[in-house]
């Protein structure tokens, strides 16, 4: 495996997609989207299988470039066998999280493989957890355009929320 973008994507949003596409552009090579459970986060809203489907259906990532990792050993193997490990970076907080993950998986020597992709200013506020919070509180507007509109409906369904998002 060459270049991997390891992320929990729970749920995937346009900033994740931007990081994936920007990594492919910068490297001028394919990047494999490795969807896994972040050991520093709770289980989240969607199953790994659902996240794979979302990445393909809503963001157009080819299935052959999506890998689902459900075990710690699989994640470590992918890290060890990769050329580049892609991570989007919005702030110092993201760098701290990557360092914690590297420690958790015991792959400190692989930190040098990390390629940080700067998240554009227009996307720095986007996060999966904030998106879910905003939807729960009914403060997310479709005009914010963090995810495809159809995904908002899926998220609301998962959260058992009947009302459509504010326009």
C-alpha positions, -999 to +999 in steps of 0.1 A: +000+000+000+014+034-009-005+065+002-033+062+028-057+087+043-067+072+076-098+087+091-129+078+110-152+099+088-182+097+111-197+112+091-176+122+062-179+159+052-165+181+024-134+189+044-125+152+044-131+150+007-110+181+001-081+165+020-084+133+000-084+151-033-057+176-024-034+147-013-039+130-047-032+163-064+000+170-044+013+134-046+001+130-082-008+094-071-038+075-059-046+077-023-065+049-005-092+061+019-089+039+050-119+042+071-115+031+107-127+038+142-106+065+159-094+050+191-096+084+208-133+089+199-165+071+208-181+046+184-200+074+165-231+075+145-224+052+115-210+017+112-178+012+093-198-004+065-221+027+063-192+050+062-177+031+032-211+035+015-213+072+023-177+078+009-186+061-023-222+072-028-221+108-017-185+117-024-177+096-054-146+079-040-141+047-061-148+015-041-114+001-050-098+030-032-118+025+000-105+002+027-124-006+059-102-013+090-119-027+120-091-040+141-061-023+157-037-048+141-051-039+107-046-002+113-010-008+125-003-029+094-016-002+070+005+024+088+037+003+087+032-006+050+023+028+037+045+053+020+025+084+031-001+088+057-025+117+049-040+139+076-059+171+072-048+198+096-069+228+107-049+238+138-024+227+164-052+206+180-051+183+149-014+178+153-018+169+189-044+143+180-022+127+154+006+125+180-018+108+204-029+083+178+007+075+169+014+068+205-017+048+209-008+025+180+029+023+189+040+036+156+061+066+166+088+058+140+061+062+112+053+097+122+078+109+095+054+095+069+026+118+077+017+143+050-003+171+066-028+187+041-038+222+052-075+226+054-087+257+036-099+286+058-134+282+044-135+246+058-117+250+091-148+251+112-162+218+097-159+188+120-181+156+122-188+161+159-198+198+154-220+188+125-239+162+145-242+187+174-256+214+151-281+189+136-292+177+171-297+213+182-314+222+148-288+250+142-274+235+110-284+253+078-282+237+044-265+269+033-235+260+054-229+232+029-207+209+050-221+177+036-244+168+007-281+175+015-290+138+012-265+130+039-283+154+063-314+133+059-295+101+067-279+117+098-313+129+110-327+094+104-299+079+125-305+105+152-342+098+151-350+134+141-381+139+119-379+176+111-360+186+079-329+210+083-335+247+082-331+262+048 
